[in-house]
């Protein structure tokens, strides 16, 4: 880490822009456009039995996109820990960030060729892009402890998340304008979608240049560099060897493991609410798709302000206390959603504003708090497990929702049951002794815990 405050702040400003860069993929591609478009291509290609091929099975076109996302998550669970170990072992984090972002952005840009009959190619491109996205985020997050002091960590993480939400909103507004006004400029609806996918890949690639160039001054520790040079069998072999060591060593840090378990649960609740919000709005509250789209935009915009505001509160109260308070709010949101009347959008927009406010802070402060609880020089390895906690179990909440709906036949009961993820996750987080966890891994304590 640079001792020069001005130099460190320049690195931080450059680092923020990878959140800005990759948010285009998350928002424009995964959340809004690719799912419906790829489903339509699969429906067009379906045979007389209304099935399309997926690996060794024939599946309904409506499940094709979700199965692809699940496949990419499984691959991330397998690949991300090794990615983190290799990043720490090689000492070339900046080059790896550039490489993974390049693979993901090129795969996303290639989606512009997805015309009739190319649903299989679309599936391949989605899996490649989503896998590269996860690998790049592991390396990106690992820079956080290297470019910020313990007392700066919450602020820096919050600003990165805030800029990411703002970037995702900016490009989404442009693409929604293109999509809604496609006839006026002589485009078909499908052409507008493909151009939107192309724009997300270009956005990801262009803005990645800022962190790749701006993080050139970040230095690895001397002990890591020595290990890199002497590692037998090459970087990849030593990466697998180091991963095995990490799986053994992480048990020495029970408070860090307890945080990961808490994060696994409450973040799964957060992700489930975000993923299923449109279903609840349209199927239970009987509101139009335009309401769902505008809710997504509102959440993105408010999350920008929320991440910054909660980052400031963390400087006074500590990240753990702020996260716990946001989890109480999340639980309250679900209870209020249970009682929302049908065909009245005002309550939905009010809840969306509250979600946006706590969403950015919950995620940004979880990242910064975790960065305090991991050993120096092994950041990428440990952030790989963090990403797995975020992505690898993201089916728990959706499965709970689906089973509850299957039994009760009520979306309202299914949504309110998710409160358990925030309650149990919050109770586990409350038990994490942050100071002891920081001491155990040998990091300096921030002024406010």
C-alpha positions in Angstrom: 0.0 0.0 0.0 1.3 3.4 -0.9 2.3 5.7 2.1 1.6 8.7 -0.1 -2.0 9.8 0.6 -2.4 11.6 -2.7 -1.0 8.5 -4.6 -3.3 6.2 -2.6 -6.4 8.3 -3.4 -5.5 8.2 -7.1 -5.4 4.5 -6.9 -8.7 4.4 -5.2 -10.3 6.6 -7.8 -9.1 4.3 -10.5 -10.3 1.3 -8.6 -13.8 2.6 -8.3 -14.2 2.5 -12.1 -14.2 -1.2 -12.3 -17.5 -1.2 -10.4 -18.7 1.4 -13.0 -17.4 -0.8 -15.8 -18.8 -4.2 -14.9 -22.2 -3.0 -13.7 -23.2 -2.7 -17.4 -23.0 -6.5 -17.7 -25.0 -7.1 -14.5 -27.7 -4.6 -15.2 -28.2 -4.3 -18.9 -27.4 -7.9 -19.8 -28.2 -10.3 -17.0 -31.0 -8.3 -15.2 -33.0 -6.8 -18.1 -32.3 -7.8 -21.7 -30.6 -11.2 -22.2 -33.0 -13.4 -20.3 -36.2 -12.6 -22.2 -34.3 -12.4 -25.5 -32.5 -15.7 -25.1 -35.8 -17.3 -24.0 -37.5 -16.0 -27.2 -34.7 -17.4 -29.4 -35.1 -20.8 -27.6 -38.9 -20.7 -28.1 -38.4 -20.0 -31.8 -36.1 -23.0 -32.1 -38.1 -25.4 -30.1 -39.4 -28.6 -31.7 -42.8 -30.1 -31.9 -42.5 -31.2 -28.2 -41.7 -27.6 -27.2 -38.2 -28.6 -26.0 -34.7 -27.4 -26.7 -31.4 -29.1 -26.0 -29.4 -28.2 -22.9 -26.3 -30.3 -22.4 -27.6 -33.9 -22.4 -31.2 -33.0 -21.8 -34.2 -31.5 -23.5 -35.8 -28.7 -21.5 -38.6 -26.2 -21.8 -37.4 -22.9 -23.4 -38.7 -21.0 -20.4 -36.1 -22.7 -18.1 -33.2 -22.4 -20.6 -31.8 -19.0 -19.3 -32.1 -19.9 -15.6 -30.3 -23.2 -16.2 -27.5 -21.4 -18.0 -27.1 -19.0 -15.0 -27.0 -22.0 -12.7 -24.4 -23.7 -14.8 -22.2 -20.6 -14.8 -22.6 -20.4 -11.0 -21.5 -24.0 -10.6 -18.4 -23.3 -12.7 -17.6 -20.3 -10.6 -17.7 -22.4 -7.5 -15.1 -24.7 -9.0 -13.0 -22.0 -10.6 -13.0 -19.0 -8.3 -10.9 -20.4 -5.5 -8.2 -21.5 -7.9 -8.4 -18.1 -9.6 -7.8 -16.4 -6.2 -4.9 -18.6 -5.4 -3.3 -18.0 -8.8 -3.8 -14.3 -8.5 -2.0 -14.1 -5.1 0.7 -16.5 -6.2 1.5 -14.9 -9.6 1.7 -11.3 -8.3 0.1 -10.1 -11.6 -3.3 -9.1 -10.3 -3.6 -6.1 -12.6 -2.9 -8.1 -15.7 -5.3 -10.8 -14.6 -8.0 -8.2 -14.0 -7.5 -6.9 -17.6 -7.5 -10.4 -19.0 -10.7 -11.6 -17.3 -12.5 -8.3 -18.2 -11.4 -8.6 -21.8 -12.7 -12.2 -22.0 -16.0 -11.2 -20.5 -16.5 -8.0 -22.5 -15.6 -9.7 -25.8 -18.1 -12.4 -25.1 -20.7 -9.8 -24.3 -20.0 -7.8 -27.4 -20.3 -11.0 -29.5 -23.9 -11.3 -28.3 -24.7 -8.8 -31.1 -24.7 -11.7 -33.6 -27.4 -13.6 -31.7 -30.1 -13.9 -34.4 -32.7 -16.6 -35.1 -31.5 -20.1 -34.3 -28.4 -19.1 -32.3 -29.7 -19.8 -28.8 -26.9 -22.3 -28.2 -24.2 -19.7 -29.0 -26.0 -17.3 -26.7 -25.9 -19.8 -23.9 -22.1 -20.3 -24.4 -21.5 -16.6 -24.5 -23.5 -16.1 -21.3 -21.6 -18.8 -19.4 -18.2 -17.5 -20.6 -19.1 -13.9 -19.8 -20.5 -14.6 -16.4 -17.6 -16.9 -15.4 -15.1 -14.2 -16.5 -17.1 -11.6 -14.6 -16.8 -13.6 -11.4 -13.1 -14.2 -11.9 -12.5 -10.5 -12.5 -14.5 -9.5 -9.4 -12.3 -11.8 -7.2 -9.2 -10.0 -8.4 -10.8 -6.6 -8.2 -12.0 -7.0 -4.6 -8.5 -8.2 -3.6 -7.1 -4.7 -4.4 -9.2 -3.2 -1.6 -6.9 -3.9 1.3 -3.9 -2.9 -0.8 -5.1 0.6 -1.7 -6.8 1.6 1.6 -6.0 1.8 5.3 -8.3 0.0 7.7 -10.0 3.3 8.5 -10.6 4.1 4.8 -12.0 0.7 3.9 -15.7 1.4 4.4 -15.6 4.7 2.6 -13.6 3.3 -0.4 -15.8 0.2 -0.8 -19.0 2.3 -0.5 -17.9 4.7 -3.2 -17.0 1.8 -5.5 -20.5 0.3 -5.1 -22.1 3.7 -5.4 -20.4 4.4 -8.7 -21.3 0.9 -9.9 -25.0 1.5 -9.3 -24.8 4.9 -11.0 -23.0 3.4 -14.0 -25.5 0.6 -14.4 -28.3 3.1 -14.2 -26.8 5.5 -16.8 -26.3 2.8 -19.5 -29.7 1.1 -18.7 -31.5 4.4 -19.2 -29.8 4.8 -22.6 -30.6 1.3 -23.6 -34.2 1.5 -22.4 -34.6 4.6 -24.5 -33.3 2.8 -27.5 -35.5 -0.2 -26.8 -38.7 1.8 -26.3 -38.1 4.1 -29.2 -36.7 1.5 -31.7 -39.4 2.0 -34.3 -38.8 5.7 -34.5 -35.2 5.1 -35.6 -35.9 2.3 -38.0 -34.8 -0.7 -35.8 -36.7 -3.9 -35.0 -37.1 -4.8 -31.3 -34.6 -7.6 -31.6 -32.0 -5.3 -33.2 -32.5 -2.8 -30.4 -31.8 -5.6 -27.9 -28.7 -6.8 -29.7 -27.3 -3.3 -29.8 -28.0 -2.9 -26.1 -26.0 -6.1 -25.4 -23.2 -4.8 -27.6 -23.1 -1.5 -25.8 -22.7 -3.3 -22.4 -19.7 -5.2 -23.7 -18.1 -2.0 -25.1 -18.9 -0.1 -21.8 -17.2 -2.9 -19.8 -14.1 -3.0 -22.0 -13.6 0.8 -22.3 -14.0 1.7 -18.6 -11.8 -1.2 -17.5 -8.9 0.7 -19.0 -9.1 3.2 -16.1 -8.4 0.8 -13.2 -6.0 -1.3 -15.2 -3.9 1.9 -15.9 -4.5 3.5 -12.6 -3.5 0.5 -10.4 0.0 0.2 -11.9 1.6 1.5 -8.7 0.0 -1.1 -6.4 2.8 -3.3 -5.0 2.6 -6.8 -3.6 4.3 -7.6 -0.3 7.9 -8.8 -0.3 7.0 -12.2 1.1 4.5 -12.8 -1.6 6.9 -11.9 -4.3 9.5 -14.3 -3.0 6.9 -17.1 -2.9 6.0 -16.3 -6.5 9.6 -16.7 -7.7 10.3 -19.9 -5.8 6.9 -21.6 -6.4 7.7 -25.1 -7.9 5.7 -26.4 -10.8 4.5 -23.1 -12.2 1.9 -20.6 -11.2 -1.1 -22.8 -11.9 0.2 -25.9 -10.1 1.3 -23.8 -7.1 -2.1 -22.1 -7.2 -3.9 -25.4 -6.7 -1.3 -26.2 -3.9 -2.0 -22.9 -2.2 -5.8 -23.4 -2.5 -5.4 -26.7 -0.6 -3.4 -24.8 2.1 -6.1 -22.1 2.3 -8.8 -24.7 2.9 -6.8 -26.0 5.8 -5.8 -22.6 7.1 -9.2 -20.9 7.0 -10.3 -23.2 9.9 -7.8 -21.3 12.1 -10.0 -18.2 11.7 -13.4 -19.2 13.1 -14.7 -15.7 13.3 -14.0 -15.1 9.6 -15.8 -18.4 8.9 -18.7 -17.2 11.0 -18.9 -14.0 9.1 -18.9 -15.9 5.8 -21.8 -18.1 7.0 -23.8 -15.0 8.1 -23.1 -13.4 4.8 -24.1 -16.5 2.9 -27.6 -16.3 4.5 -28.4 -12.7 4.6 -27.0 -12.0 1.1 -28.9 -14.9 -0.3 -32.0 -13.2 1.1 -31.0 -10.0 -0.6 -30.3 -11.6 -3.9 -33.6 -13.5 -3.8 -35.6 -10.4 -3.2 -33.9 -8.6 -6.1 -34.3 -11.6 -8.5 -38.0 -12.3 -7.6 -39.2 -8.7 -7.3 -40.5 -8.6 -10.9 -42.4 -11.8 -10.4 -44.0 -10.6 -7.2 -44.9 -7.2 -8.8 -46.5 -8.7 -11.9 -48.0 -11.9 -10.7 -49.2 -11.0 -7.2 -49.6 -7.2 -7.3 -50.9 -7.4 -10.9 -48.9 -4.4 -12.1 -47.5 -3.9 -15.6 -44.0 -4.8 -16.8 -43.2 -1.1 -17.1 -43.6 -0.8 -13.3 -40.9 -3.6 -12.9 -38.5 -1.8 -15.2 -39.0 1.6 -13.5 -38.5 -0.1 -10.1 -35.1 -1.5 -11.3 -34.1 2.0 -12.4 -35.3 3.5 -9.1 -33.3 1.0 -7.1 -30.2 1.6 -9.1 -30.4 5.4 -8.6 -31.2 5.4 -4.9 -28.6 2.7 -4.2 -26.0 5.2 -5.4 -27.0 7.6 -2.6 -27.6 4.9 -0.1 -24.1 3.4 -0.5 -22.5 6.8 0.1 -24.7 7.6 3.1 -24.3 4.3 4.9 -20.6 4.5 4.2 -20.5 7.7 6.2 -22.6 6.1 9.0 -20.1 3.2 9.2 -17.3 5.7 9.9 -19.2 6.7 13.1 -20.9 3.4 14.2 -18.7 0.7 12.5 -19.6 -1.5 9.5 -21.0 -4.4 11.6 -23.6 -2.2 13.4 -24.7 -0.5 10.2 -25.1 -3.9 8.4 -27.2 -5.2 11.3 -29.5 -2.2 11.1 -29.9 -2.7 7.3 -30.9 -6.3 7.9 -33.7 -5.2 10.2 -34.9 -2.9 7.4 -34.7 -5.7 4.9 -37.0 -7.8 7.2 -39.4 -4.9 7.6 -39.5 -4.5 3.8 -40.7 -8.1 3.4 -43.4 -7.7 6.0 -44.7 -4.5 4.3 -44.6 -6.2 0.9 -46.8 -9.0 2.3 -49.6 -6.4 3.0 -49.3 -4.3 -0.3 -52.6 -4.0 -2.1 -53.0 -5.1 -5.7 -53.0 -2.7 -8.6 -51.5 0.2 -6.6 -48.0 1.0 -7.7 -47.3 3.8 -5.1 -46.4 1.3 -2.3 -44.1 -0.6 -4.7 -42.2 2.5 -5.5 -41.9 3.4 -1.8 -40.5 0.0 -1.0 -38.1 0.2 -4.0 -36.7 3.4 -2.7 -36.0 1.9 0.7 -34.5 -1.2 -0.9 -32.2 1.0 -3.0 -31.1 2.9 0.1 -30.1 -0.2 2.1 -29.0 -2.4 -0.9 -25.7 -0.5 -1.7 -24.7 -0.2 2.0 -25.4 -3.8 2.8 -23.2 -5.0 0.0 -20.5 -2.3 0.2 -20.0 -2.6 4.0 -20.0 -6.4 3.9 -17.1 -6.3 1.4 -15.1 -3.8 3.4 -15.8 -5.6 6.7 -14.7 -8.9 5.2 -11.5 -7.3 3.9 -10.5 -6.6 7.5 -10.9 -10.3 8.5 -8.5 -11.9 6.0 -4.8 -12.4 6.1 -2.5 -9.9 4.3 -1.0 -11.2 1.0 -3.8 -13.7 0.5 -6.6 -11.3 -0.4 -7.6 -12.9 -3.7 -7.8 -16.4 -2.3 -10.1 -15.3 0.5 -12.2 -13.1 -1.7 -12.8 -16.1 -3.9 -14.5 -17.8 -0.9 -16.5 -14.5 -0.4 -17.7 -14.7 -4.0 -18.7 -18.3 -3.6 -20.7 -17.3 -0.5 -22.4 -14.7 -2.6 -22.9 -16.8 -5.8 -22.5 -20.5 -5.0 -25.5 -20.8 -2.7 -27.8 -18.2 -4.4 -30.3 -21.0 -5.0 -31.3 -21.4 -1.3 -33.5 -18.3 -1.2 -35.2 -19.0 -4.6 -35.7 -22.7 -3.6 -37.3 -21.6 -0.3 -39.5 -19.2 -2.2 -40.5 -21.9 -4.8 -41.3 -24.6 -2.2 -43.3 -22.2 -0.1 -45.3 -21.1 -3.1 -45.8 -24.7 -4.1 -47.2 -25.6 -0.7 -49.2 -22.5 0.0 -50.1 -21.3 -3.5 -49.5 -17.7 -2.3 -46.7 -15.4 -3.4 -47.3 -13.3 -0.3 -46.5 -16.2 2.0 -43.5 -17.1 -0.1 -42.1 -13.6 0.0 -42.5 -13.1 3.8 -40.9 -16.5 4.6 -37.6 -15.0 3.3 -37.5 -13.0 6.5 -35.8 -16.0 8.1 -32.6 -15.4 6.0 -32.2 -11.9 7.4 -33.1 -13.0 11.0 -30.7 -16.0 11.1 -28.0 -14.1 9.1 -28.3 -11.1 11.4 -28.0 -13.3 14.5 -24.9 -15.0 13.2 -23.4 -11.6 12.3 -24.2 -10.3 15.7 -22.0 -13.1 17.2 -19.0 -12.2 15.0 -16.3 -10.7 17.3 -14.8 -8.3 14.7 -11.9 -7.2 16.9 -10.9 -10.7 17.7 -11.2 -11.7 14.0 -9.0 -8.8 12.9 -6.4 -9.7 15.6 -6.4 -13.3 14.6 -5.4 -12.6 11.0 -2.8 -10.0 12.1 -4.4 -6.9 10.7 -4.4 -3.5 12.4 -7.8 -2.5 13.9 -9.7 0.5 12.5 -10.5 3.3 14.9 -14.2 2.3 14.9 -15.3 -1.4 14.9 
